[in-house]
Amino acid sequence: MRLLFLLLVAVFAAATPQPVQAEAAVTGHPEARPFDATADATAEVDAALARALVAGKRVILVLGGNWCHDSRGLAGWFAQPRFAAMLEPKYEIVYVDVGHRDRNIDIAERFGVEAIKGTPTVLVLSSSGDLLNRRSAPKWRNAASRGEEEIFAHFDQFAPEL
């Protein structure tokens, strides 16, 4: 009976959505695993854009995967209190699982990015869906080796004034 109870607890815990949390990492940067291969990415992006339009926010789309240490590293930084304090009031953040660059590619194409050259590819969008960082979007393949200050400054520059 105890085994059945523990099994049920494990099943319910796995089914409950969890907020993005950074893991303790031995890599020198925080890491998180927020990419859900089963999520309806189009619906999540549409919902984020709708929320951003109402709230006057921007949208960050992180196109990556849990297998990618750079994707996990950037998500880990975003989960840190300093980043969360800057990002949460100004951005809607959506983590889009792109597999090994073979899933949800239409999301990138929708905003004018023809190919995902590496992960993560990070799109900063206005609330109306305009791509604001065309040049820097594909340049996050080294996110895990970038410094905290550089990452913070990059996303802070696109944040709308509230």
Buried (B, 14 or more C-beta within 10 A) or exposed (E): EEEEEEEEEEEEEEEEEEEBEBEEBEEEBBBBBBBBEEBEBEEBBEEBBEEBBEBEBBBBBBBBBBEBBBBBBBBBBBBBEEBBEBBEEBBBBBBBBBBEBEBBBEBBEBBEBEEBEBBBBBBBBBBEBEBBBEEBBBBBBEBBEBEEEEBBEBBEEBBBEE
